[in-house]
Amino acid sequence: MQLLAMLTMLIDHVGLVFFPDQEIWRIIGRIAFPLYVYALVQGYNRTSSKPRYIIRLSVIALLSQIPYQLALASSGLNVVVSLLAGVIVLLLLDRTESFLISVFIAAGAGFIMEMFPFDYGAYGLILILIFRYAPVHWLVPWHLMLNILYMYLNGWFLQMWSLFPTVLYAYGPAIWRSLERIRVRSWMWRSFYPLHLSLIAVIKWL
């Protein structure tokens, strides 16, 4: 699963930078974000120290920001910042027993992520919440409705392809377990995002 996430993200960014007129790169790249969201939620659920988990994400986000801006010509915040915001929201939700306060926390965070230049904006947070709280049999319907909403609001037609890994996770557990058995060393998993962006930026500016 980790290898597939890294490969599809690399394909997405290579296509965005070097082959912007070839849509197939971006279609394949839509697979990456749900895989990272799934990994994020699993990591959050399984970590022995949530503060250390947040610190690790913060370091990756910080190291990735300049390569992200140079490689992708973006003035916004990289996707790891969005994932980090999602983890902080999950932590806050875990610490409150009030449904109303939980709604305010999620809505407030989504508003901030939509108003400021977070990669994926509120979409990213909502998908994290879906993967954390939705029963498995509801993952695909909720993800589909989210994609339809953003297709209508922002014209994100390509985002429909992001349903593929969610369908695989929800309806193909045997295949998913096989993918999860392929482990990537932790240093490679954590360093891939800033390193691949740095490499793309170097090639782009040579």
ZIDAFEN-V38136 format. One line per field, one symbol per residue. phi: phi as a letter, one per 30 degrees, with the letter a starting at -180 (. if undefined). Layout:
# ZIDAFEN-V38136
phi=???
This chain:
# ZIDAFEN-V38136
phi=.ddddddddddddddddcbdccdddddddddddddddedddddddcddbdedddddddddddddddeedddchccdcddddddddddddeddddcbccdddddddddddddddddcdddihdedddddddddcddedcededddddddeddddciddddedddeddddddcbedddddddddcceeddddcdddddddddddddcd
